Amino acid sequence: MTKPHYPIKTALIYGYEPSGHLCAAKAIADFLPPSVIEPVFINLSEIYPKLGPFVVKIYLEILHKTPALWNYTYDNSSIAITAKKIKTAFMPFYSKKLQNYLIKKKIKAVISTHALSSIMLSKRQGSLKNIPHFGVITDMNIHTYWPNEGINHYFTPDSSIKKEGILPENIIASGIPIRKEFMEIIPADIAKKSISLNAKIFTVLLTGGTKGLGDIEDATRELKKHLGKIQLIVFCGGNKKLYNKLQKENTDKKHLVILNFTNSPSKYYMASDLIIGKPGGITISETLALKKPLIVFSPLPGQEERNTDFLLKHHLAIYIKTPKDIGNLILKILSGEETFKLYKEHAEKFSKPYAAKTIASAIMDNLLQTEPN
């Protein structure tokens, strides 16, 4: 038996930044002891600089012009079969480049938070053939593009989530990994004061995710009508155009905070009495961790619509379709209506604030049982 060489170099592969996939990777890395496991962050967009922007551009164009097409193709079994044939023809070229990169970096294990890297590494060769590979699901279900082969364990948000072709013992219901900062709970009134908000005013957080997508402008205009009765925090993510526009339109507005992308969002979540936003997996998990009421607004076709279905099925959120509906709901809440009376009870069941720690522990146990090459 060869003596293991520590630290074990472990790749955490995500698709682009900013993104929920990167947030998940960083959350896991926070719980990997550096003396045992050395995390190596790998951005697929840097390895494939032309492919990454092209895919993102096509994705955004489809969402903008023909969202129904994306919804149809995203988790359609017929499309998946066709995609598999295309993958067989073209993926070896891209896969080889990634595998060569991992060999160069002397990687001994892989954690994928993005389906694309898991596909590329489903059939590893050479010195990578037997290295452990873990898939971390960052939405409320596993779509068909995650592979059935080449994955030692899948980490999923809930025990009800299965994948055909994967043995149940290889699926660990850990929850979606969120940042360590969400585990240190600060009371809402103290959190409000820390960001210069009034501790006594009902506070709403409106978020468009890491990309600042969705009908954030119209929602902001509707919620602004109630400023004074509420305080409003708007997350624009990496959408600089949206951020600049809202800043320009609201230079003199009190009780309104407009934020560009931030690496430390927890204090804003903790200061909020209500979260409104796109149902990305990370947003959902961060909200559940804090037991904050959630209103789903502007879900993207495909995975976010499936996330919405999961939330509604388990009574974890309210879904509204238009900005005007947001205003009407706010009025009901301010009038004392117990809109979210049962929310905390359901949130308690699905909240997994320590998911990142659970995942890191399981991976470490696996790696210590598997001797690196």
Secondary structure, DSSP 8 states (H G I E B T S, - for coil): -----SSEEEEEEESSSSSHHHHHHHHHHTTS-TTTEEEEEEEHHHHSTTHHHHHHHHHHHHHHH-HHHHHHHHT-HHHHHHHHHHHHHHHHHHHHHHHHHHHHTT--EEEESSHHHHHHTSS--GGGTTS-EEEE--SSS--TTS-SSS-SEEEES-TT---TTS-GGGEEE------GGGGS---HHHHHHHTT--TTSEEEEEE-TTTT-SSHHHHHHHHHTTBTTEEEEEE-TT-HHHHHHHHHHTTT-TTEEEE---S--HHHHHH-SEEEE---HHHHHHHHHTT--EEE-S--TTHHHHHHHHHHHTT--EE--SHHHHHHHHHHHHTT--TTTTHHHHHHHH--TTHHHHHHHHHHHHHHHS---
